[in-house]
């Protein structure tokens, strides 16, 4: 029987110490395993590799968290394009707060009101809760506003019926055909 010299108290069902033969003796859950120095070196290399991979993953996640937690107004078109796959998908039964960004049906949405998501309140169907986020430099398709929170402002541009249109007024909730005085056609789409 080997005597364990300088053994540590049990941790996670394992005691590690040096035996009288100079070999490391491990006692996971009562099983005795004697290891040579080369075995220990191989385990150390494997653990160091795992540690480096985990540290790199943590660093990448920290970077994404910083970017993803910024408000939509802080994101550039490049940020959104590069990170679209990294955005958290919209899901039911999640508590969301104002400013949180979620991906749904290939588009990005910003939460406008704190709420718990539910199946019949998807971002594309409840504009009172979610605002479709469009990166700078991208001209979106016209979407009928439902109120002041998503109304078009002076200078906003949209694609509507094969044309590019620019809003001439603030709080514009009409389409270019419904109220032509509120829009200026600036080109073809």
Backbone as ProteinMPNN parsed JSONL, in Angstrom:
{"seq_chain_A": "XXXXXXXXXXXXXXXXXXXXXXXXXXXXXXXXXXXXXXXXXXXXXXXXXXXXXXXXXXXXXXXXXXXXXXXXXXXXXXXXXXXXXXXXXXXXXXXXXXXXXXXXXXXXXXXXXXXXXXXXXXXXXXXXXXXXXXXXXXXXXXXXXXXXXXXXXXXXXXXXXXXXXXXXXXXXXXXXXXXXXXXXXXXXX", "coords_chain_A": {"N_chain_A": [[0.846, -1.184, 0.0], [0.537, 2.212, -0.855], [1.607, 5.152, 0.745], [0.186, 8.282, 1.163], [1.83, 11.237, 0.906], [1.831, 14.487, 2.107], [-0.736, 15.065, 1.272], [-3.618, 16.743, -0.006], [-6.682, 17.908, 1.47], [-9.772, 16.192, 0.663], [-11.168, 17.262, -2.435], [-13.777, 17.932, -4.533], [-14.314, 15.17, -4.631], [-11.714, 14.142, -4.871], [-8.395, 13.38, -3.991], [-5.128, 14.535, -4.009], [-1.73, 13.676, -4.014], [1.737, 12.969, -3.189], [3.194, 9.84, -3.53], [5.107, 7.365, -1.691], [6.805, 6.334, -3.542], [7.397, 8.379, -5.196], [5.684, 8.926, -7.225], [2.709, 10.417, -8.497], [-0.296, 10.047, -6.822], [-3.637, 9.56, -7.35], [-6.893, 9.822, -6.069], [-9.705, 9.566, -7.164], [-12.977, 9.376, -6.253], [-12.384, 7.103, -4.693], [-10.878, 5.381, -6.312], [-7.675, 4.257, -7.026], [-5.03, 5.692, -8.761], [-1.965, 5.623, -10.303], [0.37, 7.883, -11.549], [2.811, 8.742, -13.972], [5.496, 11.1, -14.518], [5.461, 11.967, -17.225], [2.81, 11.548, -17.906], [1.593, 13.441, -16.343], [2.633, 15.785, -17.459], [1.48, 15.696, -20.008], [-1.232, 15.92, -19.321], [-1.168, 18.458, -18.165], [-0.471, 20.077, -20.401], [-2.721, 19.653, -21.984], [-4.705, 20.781, -20.318], [-3.791, 23.441, -20.189], [-4.124, 24.184, -22.863], [-6.922, 23.975, -23.075], [-7.584, 25.93, -21.215], [-6.582, 28.252, -22.481], [-8.205, 28.309, -24.778], [-10.716, 28.659, -23.585], [-10.317, 31.135, -22.302], [-9.969, 32.76, -24.575], [-12.517, 32.498, -25.712], [-14.051, 33.698, -23.715], [-13.043, 36.325, -23.844], [-13.879, 37.03, -26.429], [-16.654, 36.877, -26.104], [-16.996, 38.874, -24.151], [-16.362, 41.147, -25.679], [-18.436, 41.066, -27.582], [-20.629, 41.362, -25.861], [-20.283, 43.985, -24.925], [-20.676, 45.394, -27.335], [-23.247, 44.497, -28.072], [-24.854, 45.403, -26.007], [-24.956, 48.069, -26.329], [-26.954, 50.866, -27.233], [-29.101, 51.02, -30.104], [-28.595, 53.387, -31.518], [-25.915, 53.758, -31.167], [-24.685, 51.861, -32.695], [-22.927, 51.044, -35.662], [-23.446, 50.701, -39.225], [-21.727, 48.731, -40.11], [-21.201, 47.382, -37.694], [-23.711, 46.201, -37.161], [-24.115, 44.634, -39.452], [-21.895, 42.859, -39.348], [-22.33, 41.649, -36.884], [-24.861, 40.517, -36.901], [-25.481, 37.778, -36.854], [-24.651, 37.242, -34.312], [-26.401, 38.429, -32.594], [-28.835, 38.043, -30.048], [-31.442, 35.783, -30.492], [-34.951, 36.54, -30.754], [-37.2, 35.337, -28.322], [-39.859, 33.525, -26.721], [-41.355, 34.144, -23.482], [-39.388, 35.716, -22.19], [-38.006, 38.235, -20.186], [-37.743, 41.445, -21.263], [-36.04, 44.551, -21.572], [-36.17, 48.137, -22.042], [-34.44, 49.197, -24.888], [-33.028, 46.84, -25.316], [-31.732, 44.628, -27.767], [-32.955, 42.43, -30.23], [-32.925, 39.647, -32.487], [-35.049, 38.806, -35.144], [-36.748, 36.991, -37.565], [-34.671, 37.482, -39.419], [-34.189, 40.165, -39.096], [-33.307, 43.074, -37.129], [-34.406, 44.204, -33.975], [-35.351, 46.747, -31.618], [-36.201, 46.936, -28.249], [-38.983, 48.727, -27.06], [-40.631, 49.006, -24.857], [-40.59, 47.751, -21.569], [-41.271, 44.345, -21.037], [-42.679, 41.009, -20.825], [-41.957, 38.614, -23.145], [-44.189, 37.084, -25.488], [-45.803, 34.553, -27.45], [-47.673, 35.675, -29.279], [-46.848, 38.271, -29.519], [-44.797, 39.075, -31.338], [-41.835, 40.733, -32.559], [-42.198, 41.765, -35.176], [-44.908, 42.094, -35.356], [-45.905, 43.697, -33.338], [-45.578, 46.786, -33.13], [-45.698, 48.675, -31.102], [-44.207, 47.692, -29.068], [-41.755, 46.976, -30.144], [-39.138, 48.247, -32.186], [-38.11, 48.305, -35.479], [-34.781, 48.112, -36.354], [-32.696, 49.909, -38.39], [-29.647, 50.02, -40.056], [-27.398, 52.854, -40.328], [-27.098, 54.45, -43.462], [-28.511, 52.583, -44.88], [-31.377, 52.354, -46.774], [-34.582, 51.894, -45.785], [-37.5, 49.818, -46.53], [-40.736, 51.292, -46.894], [-42.721, 51.305, -44.024], [-45.837, 51.174, -42.603], [-46.378, 53.554, -40.178], [-47.396, 53.269, -36.749], [-47.789, 55.071, -34.779], [-46.503, 57.889, -32.852], [-44.021, 56.97, -31.962], [-42.835, 55.483, -34.015], [-43.006, 57.06, -36.226], [-42.121, 58.76, -39.277], [-39.502, 61.143, -39.688], [-38.507, 64.493, -40.654], [-36.442, 64.339, -43.444], [-36.014, 61.608, -43.29], [-35.599, 58.676, -45.228], [-37.183, 56.439, -47.524], [-37.975, 53.368, -49.252], [-40.495, 53.08, -51.561], [-43.017, 51.743, -53.479], [-41.297, 51.184, -55.78], [-39.779, 53.496, -55.77], [-37.567, 56.028, -54.398], [-38.082, 57.851, -51.525], [-38.293, 60.9, -49.623], [-39.015, 62.131, -46.432], [-40.791, 65.106, -45.831], [-41.742, 66.266, -43.604], [-42.004, 66.311, -39.99], [-43.065, 63.697, -37.735], [-44.423, 62.099, -39.571], [-46.851, 60.022, -40.609], [-48.005, 59.006, -42.826], [-48.223, 57.355, -46.021], [-46.352, 57.889, -49.098], [-48.279, 57.951, -51.161], [-50.661, 58.356, -49.796], [-50.415, 60.87, -48.599], [-49.125, 63.04, -50.363], [-47.935, 65.562, -50.106], [-46.335, 65.349, -47.937], [-44.064, 64.069, -48.704], [-41.141, 63.737, -50.8], [-40.195, 62.658, -53.914], [-37.132, 61.197, -54.572], [-35.731, 59.639, -56.271], [-35.272, 56.555, -58.184], [-35.868, 53.226, -57.084]], "CA_chain_A": [[0.0, 0.0, 0.0], [1.272, 3.472, -0.898], [1.213, 6.166, 1.697], [0.117, 9.58, 0.512], [2.578, 12.221, 1.675], [1.482, 15.861, 1.771], [-2.001, 15.072, 0.54], [-4.583, 17.804, 0.29], [-7.987, 17.367, 1.849], [-10.582, 15.881, -0.517], [-11.83, 18.328, -3.174], [-14.493, 17.354, -5.657], [-14.115, 13.717, -4.577], [-10.38, 13.77, -5.333], [-7.265, 13.751, -3.163], [-3.905, 14.429, -4.797], [-0.534, 13.743, -3.179], [2.882, 12.214, -3.687], [3.388, 8.571, -2.842], [6.473, 7.1, -1.235], [7.611, 5.973, -4.709], [7.647, 9.592, -5.951], [4.677, 9.056, -8.243], [1.49, 11.074, -8.045], [-1.401, 9.117, -6.603], [-4.918, 10.261, -7.372], [-7.958, 9.013, -5.508], [-11.051, 10.055, -7.497], [-14.058, 8.484, -5.813], [-11.866, 5.879, -4.117], [-10.072, 4.597, -7.243], [-6.276, 4.683, -6.96], [-4.368, 5.715, -10.066], [-0.603, 6.122, -10.19], [0.734, 8.542, -12.796], [4.207, 9.075, -14.176], [5.722, 12.504, -14.856], [5.045, 12.236, -18.608], [1.346, 11.63, -17.887], [1.245, 14.734, -15.759], [2.97, 16.816, -18.442], [0.444, 15.632, -21.045], [-2.461, 16.483, -18.741], [-0.947, 19.906, -17.999], [-0.543, 20.681, -21.732], [-4.132, 19.611, -22.371], [-5.43, 21.769, -19.507], [-3.365, 24.776, -20.62], [-4.782, 24.419, -24.146], [-8.331, 24.232, -22.763], [-7.648, 27.221, -20.53], [-6.381, 29.3, -23.48], [-9.401, 28.346, -25.612], [-11.788, 29.245, -22.778], [-10.016, 32.561, -22.134], [-10.273, 33.413, -25.855], [-13.973, 32.541, -25.844], [-14.535, 34.711, -22.777], [-12.689, 37.638, -24.392], [-14.766, 37.285, -27.573], [-17.996, 37.14, -25.561], [-16.966, 40.197, -23.512], [-16.422, 42.135, -26.753], [-19.794, 41.053, -28.127], [-21.543, 41.901, -24.85], [-20.143, 45.44, -24.967], [-21.314, 45.888, -28.557], [-24.668, 44.165, -28.089], [-25.604, 46.13, -25.0], [-25.081, 49.466, -26.716], [-28.217, 51.178, -27.879], [-29.079, 51.002, -31.567], [-28.022, 54.617, -32.056], [-24.461, 53.668, -31.063], [-24.181, 50.849, -33.614], [-22.72, 51.445, -37.049], [-23.948, 49.717, -40.197], [-20.777, 47.625, -40.103], [-21.44, 46.614, -36.465], [-24.926, 45.399, -37.295], [-23.903, 43.628, -40.494], [-20.954, 41.855, -38.85], [-22.788, 40.975, -35.679], [-26.253, 40.069, -36.991], [-25.585, 36.393, -36.399], [-24.333, 37.177, -32.892], [-27.478, 38.965, -31.775], [-29.688, 37.059, -29.391], [-32.733, 35.663, -31.167], [-36.146, 36.787, -29.963], [-37.793, 34.099, -27.815], [-40.995, 33.753, -25.825], [-41.159, 34.052, -22.029], [-38.171, 36.408, -21.769], [-38.211, 39.61, -19.734], [-36.896, 42.342, -22.033], [-36.107, 45.929, -21.099], [-36.028, 49.166, -23.068], [-33.116, 49.292, -25.5], [-32.475, 45.529, -25.66], [-31.819, 44.286, -29.181], [-33.233, 41.021, -30.501], [-33.015, 39.283, -33.891], [-36.269, 38.048, -35.453], [-36.985, 36.865, -39.007], [-33.573, 38.075, -40.176], [-34.091, 41.61, -38.869], [-32.959, 43.473, -35.781], [-35.425, 45.036, -33.338], [-35.027, 47.333, -30.318], [-37.35, 46.942, -27.338], [-39.452, 50.076, -26.715], [-41.278, 48.958, -23.551], [-40.272, 46.544, -20.811], [-42.365, 43.383, -21.017], [-42.317, 39.601, -20.972], [-42.349, 38.243, -24.498], [-45.133, 35.983, -25.64], [-45.866, 34.078, -28.834], [-48.463, 36.545, -30.162], [-46.272, 39.617, -29.49], [-43.509, 39.039, -32.028], [-41.384, 42.082, -32.903], [-42.722, 42.225, -36.453], [-46.358, 42.298, -35.302], [-46.281, 44.621, -32.256], [-44.676, 47.941, -33.204], [-45.707, 49.45, -29.86], [-43.201, 47.109, -28.183], [-40.493, 46.774, -30.843], [-38.822, 49.127, -33.308], [-37.172, 47.709, -36.429], [-33.547, 48.886, -36.391], [-32.08, 49.945, -39.716], [-28.334, 50.643, -39.948], [-27.146, 54.067, -41.092], [-26.677, 54.197, -44.83], [-29.43, 51.646, -45.509], [-32.704, 52.956, -46.936], [-35.539, 50.811, -45.543], [-38.801, 49.845, -47.171], [-41.75, 52.013, -46.128], [-43.567, 50.517, -43.131], [-46.866, 52.078, -42.089], [-46.216, 53.84, -38.757], [-48.579, 53.061, -35.906], [-47.862, 56.155, -33.803], [-45.376, 58.82, -32.806], [-42.757, 56.282, -31.685], [-42.213, 54.98, -35.235], [-43.315, 57.973, -37.331], [-40.962, 59.263, -40.022], [-39.144, 62.523, -39.397], [-37.972, 65.234, -41.795], [-35.173, 63.809, -43.935], [-36.016, 60.146, -43.355], [-35.78, 58.172, -46.585], [-37.769, 55.106, -47.619], [-38.283, 52.805, -50.56], [-41.943, 52.892, -51.63], [-43.504, 51.524, -54.846], [-40.183, 51.307, -56.729], [-39.163, 54.813, -55.729], [-36.939, 56.505, -53.162], [-38.836, 59.001, -51.053], [-37.768, 61.566, -48.435], [-40.071, 62.811, -45.68], [-40.652, 66.563, -45.758], [-42.319, 66.738, -42.339], [-41.829, 65.487, -38.796], [-44.24, 62.928, -37.305], [-45.085, 61.686, -40.804], [-47.4, 58.678, -40.479], [-48.696, 58.697, -44.069], [-47.4, 56.878, -47.136], [-46.256, 58.903, -50.156], [-49.524, 58.06, -51.94], [-51.743, 58.83, -48.932], [-50.223, 62.301, -48.335], [-47.972, 63.361, -51.216], [-47.286, 66.8, -49.655], [-45.38, 65.01, -46.871], [-42.943, 63.306, -49.252], [-40.504, 64.156, -52.032], [-39.54, 61.523, -54.613], [-35.742, 61.592, -54.835], [-35.106, 58.726, -57.24], [-35.825, 55.21, -58.395], [-35.302, 52.194, -56.217]], "C_chain_A": [[0.885, 1.239, 0.0], [0.728, 4.406, 0.159], [1.221, 7.504, 0.975], [0.772, 10.604, 1.43], [2.166, 13.608, 1.21], [0.173, 15.963, 1.001], [-2.865, 16.242, 0.964], [-5.868, 17.155, 0.769], [-8.808, 17.097, 0.587], [-11.247, 17.12, -1.102], [-12.498, 17.673, -4.355], [-14.238, 15.851, -5.751], [-12.731, 13.289, -5.061], [-9.344, 14.254, -4.32], [-6.013, 13.547, -4.001], [-2.724, 14.544, -3.844], [0.589, 12.949, -3.805], [3.028, 10.952, -2.861], [4.842, 8.396, -2.449], [7.382, 6.722, -2.393], [7.934, 7.205, -5.551], [6.645, 9.801, -7.073], [3.438, 9.718, -7.652], [0.386, 10.049, -7.936], [-2.684, 9.941, -6.539], [-5.981, 9.306, -6.863], [-9.32, 9.588, -5.894], [-12.072, 8.997, -7.119], [-13.537, 7.13, -5.348], [-11.014, 5.032, -5.029], [-8.649, 5.139, -7.217], [-5.675, 4.597, -8.358], [-2.991, 6.324, -9.867], [-0.209, 6.689, -11.548], [2.219, 8.855, -12.802], [4.303, 10.565, -14.538], [5.247, 12.86, -16.253], [3.525, 12.355, -18.701], [0.9, 12.999, -17.371], [1.518, 15.884, -16.723], [1.903, 16.861, -19.533], [-0.873, 16.235, -20.541], [-2.329, 17.995, -18.607], [-1.069, 20.626, -19.347], [-1.995, 20.74, -22.191], [-4.939, 20.67, -21.612], [-5.063, 23.198, -19.895], [-4.029, 25.15, -21.944], [-6.256, 24.744, -23.932], [-8.497, 25.606, -22.121], [-7.522, 28.37, -21.535], [-7.625, 29.446, -24.362], [-10.563, 29.015, -24.854], [-11.556, 30.743, -22.576], [-10.301, 33.343, -23.415], [-11.775, 33.53, -26.072], [-14.565, 33.601, -24.928], [-14.243, 36.112, -23.308], [-13.598, 37.998, -25.557], [-16.175, 37.608, -27.096], [-18.056, 38.508, -24.885], [-17.072, 41.304, -24.552], [-17.827, 42.215, -27.324], [-20.793, 41.648, -27.145], [-21.489, 43.42, -24.855], [-20.87, 46.009, -26.172], [-22.822, 45.67, -28.506], [-25.482, 44.949, -27.071], [-25.664, 47.626, -25.278], [-26.444, 49.686, -27.347], [-28.033, 51.226, -29.378], [-28.411, 52.231, -32.145], [-26.495, 54.613, -31.999], [-23.855, 52.687, -32.057], [-24.005, 51.413, -35.016], [-23.311, 50.378, -37.958], [-23.031, 48.498, -40.218], [-20.964, 46.748, -38.875], [-22.621, 45.664, -36.654], [-24.732, 44.299, -38.33], [-23.006, 42.503, -39.989], [-21.534, 41.017, -37.73], [-24.198, 40.397, -35.765], [-26.415, 38.639, -36.485], [-25.313, 36.262, -34.906], [-25.454, 37.7, -32.007], [-28.344, 37.844, -31.235], [-31.017, 36.984, -30.139], [-33.881, 35.982, -30.207], [-36.718, 35.434, -29.547], [-38.955, 34.449, -26.89], [-40.563, 33.583, -24.373], [-39.841, 34.64, -21.543], [-38.549, 37.81, -21.315], [-37.221, 40.483, -20.494], [-37.105, 43.763, -21.527], [-35.845, 46.887, -22.258], [-34.578, 49.215, -23.563], [-32.494, 47.957, -25.861], [-32.709, 45.254, -27.139], [-32.052, 42.788, -29.326], [-33.368, 40.815, -32.005], [-34.288, 38.469, -34.087], [-36.514, 38.119, -36.95], [-35.929, 37.604, -39.837], [-33.425, 39.57, -40.015], [-33.803, 41.875, -37.397], [-34.013, 44.424, -35.241], [-34.92, 45.526, -31.987], [-36.304, 47.378, -29.49], [-37.697, 48.386, -26.947], [-40.103, 50.142, -25.334], [-40.876, 47.662, -22.853], [-41.498, 45.634, -20.792], [-41.804, 41.963, -21.016], [-42.846, 39.151, -22.323], [-43.347, 37.093, -24.478], [-45.35, 35.73, -27.122], [-46.627, 35.016, -29.763], [-47.998, 38.002, -30.126], [-44.903, 39.618, -30.166], [-43.117, 40.452, -32.452], [-41.972, 42.624, -34.206], [-44.228, 42.487, -36.435], [-46.807, 43.282, -34.233], [-45.331, 45.821, -32.245], [-44.698, 48.837, -31.965], [-44.642, 48.941, -28.888], [-41.809, 47.045, -28.812], [-40.347, 47.741, -32.007], [-37.8, 48.421, -34.194], [-35.969, 48.639, -36.549], [-32.941, 48.77, -37.782], [-30.727, 50.645, -39.588], [-28.248, 51.927, -40.772], [-26.67, 53.691, -42.49], [-27.563, 53.211, -45.571], [-30.798, 52.313, -45.585], [-33.732, 51.836, -46.813], [-36.773, 50.925, -46.431], [-39.761, 50.628, -46.279], [-42.557, 51.001, -45.307], [-44.555, 51.503, -42.522], [-46.661, 52.311, -40.595], [-47.529, 53.626, -37.998], [-48.747, 54.155, -34.862], [-46.606, 57.009, -33.838], [-44.027, 58.117, -32.635], [-42.073, 55.759, -32.945], [-42.541, 55.827, -36.464], [-42.023, 58.431, -38.003], [-40.758, 60.737, -39.708], [-38.608, 63.181, -40.67], [-36.6, 64.672, -42.173], [-35.094, 62.293, -43.972], [-36.301, 59.705, -44.786], [-36.328, 56.752, -46.536], [-37.854, 54.674, -49.072], [-39.782, 52.526, -50.548], [-42.363, 52.817, -53.094], [-42.414, 51.872, -55.874], [-39.545, 52.692, -56.768], [-38.494, 55.081, -54.401], [-37.635, 57.795, -52.774], [-38.181, 59.561, -49.796], [-38.904, 62.316, -47.76], [-39.764, 64.306, -45.594], [-41.144, 67.128, -44.44], [-41.949, 65.795, -41.201], [-43.151, 64.792, -38.474], [-45.077, 62.476, -38.496], [-45.533, 60.23, -40.67], [-48.141, 58.237, -41.74], [-47.72, 58.159, -45.106], [-47.306, 57.991, -48.169], [-47.524, 59.022, -51.001], [-50.68, 58.591, -51.096], [-51.644, 60.331, -48.669], [-48.966, 62.747, -49.081], [-47.252, 64.629, -50.79], [-46.257, 66.536, -48.563], [-44.129, 64.32, -47.374], [-42.42, 63.94, -50.538], [-39.841, 62.95, -52.666], [-38.139, 61.974, -55.012], [-35.046, 60.67, -55.812], [-35.84, 57.416, -57.365], [-35.146, 54.223, -57.487], [-34.691, 51.083, -57.037]], "O_chain_A": [[1.857, 1.319, 0.751], [-0.473, 4.437, 0.426], [2.167, 7.817, 0.254], [0.343, 10.817, 2.564], [2.157, 13.868, 0.006], [0.004, 16.856, 0.171], [-2.852, 16.672, 2.117], [-6.111, 15.979, 0.5], [-8.561, 17.712, -0.45], [-11.818, 17.931, -0.373], [-11.857, 16.935, -5.103], [-13.978, 15.328, -6.834], [-12.581, 12.195, -5.603], [-9.404, 15.39, -3.85], [-5.851, 12.503, -4.634], [-2.711, 15.408, -2.968], [0.402, 12.321, -4.848], [2.989, 10.996, -1.632], [5.7, 9.191, -2.831], [8.604, 6.777, -2.257], [8.674, 7.095, -6.529], [6.756, 10.781, -7.809], [3.158, 9.592, -6.46], [0.16, 9.269, -8.861], [-2.791, 10.894, -5.767], [-5.969, 8.12, -7.191], [-10.038, 10.063, -5.014], [-12.03, 7.868, -7.607], [-14.183, 6.11, -5.586], [-10.458, 4.033, -4.572], [-8.438, 6.342, -7.369], [-5.791, 3.582, -9.045], [-2.865, 7.42, -9.321], [-0.427, 6.052, -12.578], [2.806, 9.19, -11.773], [3.291, 11.202, -14.828], [4.687, 13.937, -16.457], [3.007, 13.161, -19.475], [-0.03, 13.616, -17.891], [0.743, 16.837, -16.802], [1.471, 17.94, -19.937], [-1.54, 16.974, -21.264], [-3.271, 18.731, -18.902], [-1.705, 21.677, -19.425], [-2.444, 21.755, -22.723], [-5.761, 21.37, -22.204], [-5.929, 24.072, -19.926], [-4.448, 26.292, -22.13], [-6.782, 25.68, -24.535], [-9.427, 26.347, -22.44], [-8.264, 29.348, -21.455], [-8.053, 30.561, -24.66], [-11.294, 29.83, -25.416], [-12.495, 31.533, -22.669], [-10.814, 34.46, -23.357], [-12.253, 34.552, -26.565], [-15.48, 34.324, -25.323], [-15.099, 36.992, -23.232], [-14.042, 39.14, -25.668], [-16.819, 38.514, -27.625], [-19.047, 39.225, -25.023], [-17.783, 42.288, -24.344], [-18.355, 43.308, -27.528], [-21.708, 42.364, -27.553], [-22.527, 44.079, -24.795], [-21.599, 46.994, -26.052], [-23.59, 46.565, -28.858], [-26.684, 45.139, -27.258], [-26.333, 48.37, -24.561], [-27.015, 48.767, -27.935], [-26.925, 51.448, -29.867], [-27.724, 52.136, -33.162], [-25.849, 55.384, -32.708], [-22.639, 52.676, -32.247], [-24.846, 52.174, -35.496], [-23.637, 49.28, -37.507], [-23.5, 47.365, -40.33], [-20.899, 45.523, -38.971], [-22.535, 44.476, -36.344], [-25.14, 43.158, -38.11], [-23.317, 41.327, -40.177], [-21.265, 39.82, -37.635], [-24.684, 39.835, -34.784], [-27.371, 38.329, -35.774], [-25.706, 35.268, -34.295], [-25.463, 37.445, -30.803], [-28.551, 36.825, -31.893], [-31.647, 38.012, -30.389], [-33.791, 35.727, -29.006], [-36.718, 34.49, -30.338], [-39.013, 35.551, -26.345], [-39.542, 32.961, -24.08], [-39.241, 34.129, -20.597], [-39.324, 38.495, -21.983], [-36.009, 40.293, -20.389], [-38.202, 44.132, -21.108], [-35.36, 46.487, -23.317], [-33.632, 49.266, -22.777], [-31.533, 47.918, -26.63], [-33.752, 45.603, -27.691], [-31.43, 41.98, -28.636], [-33.861, 41.69, -32.717], [-34.581, 37.56, -33.31], [-36.488, 39.202, -37.534], [-36.25, 38.263, -40.826], [-32.626, 40.192, -40.715], [-34.024, 41.021, -36.538], [-34.464, 45.332, -35.939], [-34.17, 44.834, -31.298], [-37.355, 47.805, -29.97], [-36.825, 49.163, -26.557], [-40.129, 51.202, -24.709], [-40.829, 46.602, -23.477], [-42.618, 46.088, -20.56], [-40.603, 41.755, -21.187], [-44.035, 39.288, -22.613], [-43.345, 36.253, -23.578], [-45.102, 36.607, -27.95], [-46.259, 35.143, -30.931], [-48.686, 38.879, -30.65], [-43.94, 40.127, -29.591], [-43.993, 41.285, -32.683], [-42.217, 43.825, -34.318], [-44.77, 43.04, -37.392], [-47.975, 43.67, -34.213], [-44.393, 45.869, -31.449], [-43.81, 49.671, -31.794], [-44.222, 49.67, -27.989], [-40.802, 47.059, -28.103], [-41.309, 48.019, -32.723], [-36.75, 47.991, -33.717], [-36.13, 49.829, -36.82], [-32.705, 47.671, -38.282], [-30.664, 51.757, -39.063], [-28.934, 52.073, -41.783], [-25.927, 52.725, -42.666], [-27.39, 53.016, -46.774], [-31.32, 52.784, -44.574], [-33.756, 50.925, -47.641], [-37.053, 51.977, -47.005], [-39.619, 50.629, -45.057], [-43.013, 49.982, -45.826], [-44.16, 52.541, -41.99], [-46.758, 51.365, -39.812], [-48.618, 53.784, -38.548], [-49.739, 54.168, -34.134], [-45.763, 56.874, -34.725], [-43.006, 58.613, -33.111], [-40.852, 55.602, -32.955], [-42.379, 55.378, -37.599], [-40.967, 58.482, -37.373], [-41.714, 61.481, -39.491], [-38.295, 62.498, -41.644], [-35.713, 64.547, -41.328], [-34.204, 61.739, -44.617], [-37.141, 60.29, -45.471], [-35.997, 55.968, -45.646], [-37.81, 55.492, -49.991], [-40.29, 51.838, -49.663], [-42.089, 53.738, -53.865], [-42.6, 52.745, -56.721], [-38.837, 53.016, -57.722], [-38.808, 54.444, -53.396], [-37.763, 58.715, -53.581], [-37.594, 58.824, -49.004], [-39.661, 63.04, -48.408], [-38.634, 64.712, -45.321], [-40.99, 68.32, -44.173], [-41.624, 64.629, -41.424], [-44.219, 65.243, -38.888], [-46.307, 62.474, -38.429], [-44.707, 59.319, -40.624], [-48.827, 57.215, -41.731], [-46.53, 58.473, -45.071], [-48.09, 58.939, -48.127], [-47.814, 60.105, -51.511], [-51.592, 59.218, -51.635], [-52.667, 61.002, -48.531], [-47.882, 62.822, -48.502], [-46.064, 64.775, -51.079], [-45.408, 67.383, -48.286], [-43.229, 64.013, -46.592], [-43.163, 64.595, -51.269], [-39.017, 62.288, -52.035], [-37.967, 62.985, -55.692], [-33.884, 60.895, -56.151], [-36.88, 57.193, -56.745], [-33.969, 54.376, -57.159], [-34.163, 50.121, -56.478]]}, "name": "protein", "num_of_chains": 1, "seq": "XXXXXXXXXXXXXXXXXXXXXXXXXXXXXXXXXXXXXXXXXXXXXXXXXXXXXXXXXXXXXXXXXXXXXXXXXXXXXXXXXXXXXXXXXXXXXXXXXXXXXXXXXXXXXXXXXXXXXXXXXXXXXXXXXXXXXXXXXXXXXXXXXXXXXXXXXXXXXXXXXXXXXXXXXXXXXXXXXXXXXXXXXXXXX"}
